[in-house]
């Protein structure tokens, strides 16, 4: 789930952030403010209308429906951080690429994106933590009858009203905590450097 969400989120937000950061037109500044405002809306607030939309699209209680919702929930933060980082990069890089015949998309994928490795790693880790620990969204979107579970909903499903299957609860709890702990310990320098880089100019 976290891999799919990050692929969709980063793949969509990188081009959008590049356009917002490089364009001087006020409409793109307003677009950035629109995305930033989405950071202040808890996902639990919009779950009910999202459920109606997914049901109308036939994506309710499906894995693609959950991926689309979770990816859209990470878009405001991802665009905000990416835009601040791209604005730090000199525009002369784009001008040099244009002189060599590279278009905007080629400039983004071959020049700008490789320079964004620290911030991409930071966003990947923070989005992973958010998606991995979310309980309400997968519980409501997937539903108990779908047979699909995340780590958090798997723990909940193992605990009944009158009894609990501890042989399933404790391994699931270990699975929920250990990978994230290992990932954060191994990549914390990327998180710190990426946040510091994106905090200079936004």
C-alpha positions in Angstrom: 0.0 0.0 0.0 2.7 2.5 1.0 4.7 1.8 -2.1 1.7 2.4 -4.4 0.6 5.5 -2.6 4.1 7.0 -2.8 4.5 6.2 -6.5 1.2 7.9 -7.3 1.8 10.9 -5.0 5.4 11.6 -6.0 4.7 10.9 -9.7 1.8 13.4 -9.7 3.2 16.1 -7.4 6.7 16.4 -8.9 5.5 17.9 -12.2 2.8 20.0 -10.5 5.4 21.4 -8.0 7.8 22.1 -10.9 5.2 24.1 -12.8 4.1 26.0 -9.7 7.7 26.8 -8.6 8.9 28.0 -12.1 5.8 29.9 -13.3 5.6 33.6 -12.3 1.8 33.8 -13.0 -0.3 34.5 -10.0 -2.7 31.7 -10.7 0.0 29.2 -9.8 0.6 31.0 -6.5 -3.1 30.7 -5.8 -2.9 27.0 -6.7 -0.1 26.6 -4.1 -2.2 28.3 -1.5 -5.1 26.0 -2.4 -2.9 22.9 -1.8 -1.5 24.3 1.4 -5.0 24.8 2.7 -5.6 21.1 2.2 -3.0 20.4 4.9 -5.3 21.9 7.5 -8.2 19.5 6.8 -8.1 16.2 8.6 -8.7 13.2 6.4 -11.4 12.0 8.9 -13.5 15.0 8.1 -13.9 14.2 4.4 -14.2 10.4 4.7 -18.0 10.4 4.5 -18.2 12.3 1.1 -15.2 10.3 -0.1 -17.1 7.0 0.6 -20.0 8.2 -1.5 -17.7 9.2 -4.4 -15.8 5.8 -4.3 -19.1 4.0 -4.2 -20.4 5.9 -7.2 -17.1 5.0 -9.1 -17.3 1.3 -8.0 -14.1 1.6 -6.0 -15.5 1.1 -2.6 -14.0 -1.8 -0.6 -11.2 -2.1 -3.2 -7.5 -1.7 -2.9 -7.3 0.8 -5.8 -9.9 3.0 -4.1 -7.9 3.1 -0.9 -4.7 3.9 -2.8 -6.3 6.8 -4.6 -7.7 8.3 -1.5 -4.5 7.9 0.5 -2.4 9.3 -2.3 -4.7 12.3 -2.6 -4.4 12.9 1.1 -0.6 13.2 0.8 -0.8 15.6 -2.2 -1.0 18.9 -0.3 2.1 18.2 1.9 4.1 16.7 -1.0 3.4 19.7 -3.3 4.2 22.2 -0.6 7.6 20.6 0.2 8.5 19.9 -3.4 7.7 23.5 -4.4 9.8 25.0 -1.7 12.8 22.8 -2.7 12.5 23.5 -6.4 12.4 27.2 -5.8 15.9 26.9 -4.2 17.3 25.5 -7.4 18.7 28.1 -9.7 16.6 28.8 -12.8 19.8 28.8 -14.8 19.6 25.0 -14.8 16.4 25.2 -16.8 17.8 27.8 -19.1 20.9 25.7 -19.8 18.7 22.6 -20.5 16.5 24.7 -22.9 19.6 25.8 -24.8 20.6 22.2 -25.2 17.2 21.4 -26.6 15.5 19.9 -23.6 11.8 20.5 -23.0 10.2 21.1 -19.6 9.4 17.4 -19.0 12.9 16.3 -19.9 14.4 19.0 -17.8 12.3 17.9 -14.8 13.1 14.2 -15.1 16.7 14.3 -16.1 18.0 17.4 -14.2 15.6 18.7 -11.5 14.4 15.3 -10.1 17.9 13.9 -9.6 18.7 17.0 -7.5 15.6 16.4 -5.4 16.7 13.0 -4.0 17.0 14.3 -0.4 13.6 15.8 -0.4 12.0 12.9 -2.3 13.4 10.6 0.4 12.0 12.8 3.1 8.6 12.9 1.6 8.6 9.2 1.0 9.4 8.4 4.6 6.9 10.9 6.1 4.2 9.8 3.7 5.0 6.1 4.6 4.6 6.9 8.3 1.3 8.6 7.7 -0.1 5.8 5.6 1.2 3.0 7.7 -0.3 4.3 10.9 -3.7 5.3 9.5 -6.5 3.3 10.9 -9.8 5.1 10.1 -9.4 5.4 6.4 -8.7 1.8 5.5 -11.2 0.6 8.1 -14.0 2.6 6.5 -13.0 2.3 2.9 -12.1 -1.4 2.8 -14.7 -2.4 5.3 -14.8 -5.7 7.3 -16.4 -7.7 4.6 -13.8 -7.1 1.9 -11.2 -9.5 3.2 -8.5 -6.8 2.7 -6.6 -5.5 5.8 -3.8 -3.1 6.5 -1.5 -3.7 9.5 -3.6 -1.4 11.8 -6.9 -2.9 10.7 -5.5 -6.4 11.0 -4.7 -5.8 14.7 -8.3 -4.5 15.2 -9.7 -7.5 13.4 -7.8 -9.8 15.7 -9.5 -8.4 18.8 -13.1 -9.6 19.3 -15.7 -8.3 21.6 -15.3 -11.0 24.1 -11.9 -12.6 23.2 -8.7 -11.8 21.5 -6.4 -14.0 19.4 -3.1 -13.0 21.0 -1.1 -15.4 18.8 -2.2 -13.1 15.9 -2.2 -9.8 17.7 1.4 -9.7 19.0 3.0 -10.7 15.7 0.9 -8.1 13.9 1.9 -5.5 16.4 5.5 -6.3 15.9 5.0 -6.1 12.1 3.4 -2.7 12.6 6.2 -1.2 14.7 9.4 -2.9 13.6 9.6 -2.0 9.9 8.9 1.7 10.5 11.4 1.9 13.3 14.1 0.3 11.2 13.3 2.6 8.2 13.4 5.7 10.3 16.7 4.8 12.1 18.4 4.0 8.8 17.1 7.1 6.9 16.8 9.8 9.6 19.7 11.7 8.1 17.8 12.0 4.8 14.7 13.3 6.7 16.7 15.9 8.6 18.7 17.1 5.5 15.6 17.2 3.4 13.5 19.2 5.8 16.4 21.6 6.4 16.8 22.1 2.6 13.1 22.7 2.1 12.9 25.1 5.0 15.2 27.8 3.6 12.9 29.2 0.9 9.2 28.5 0.3 
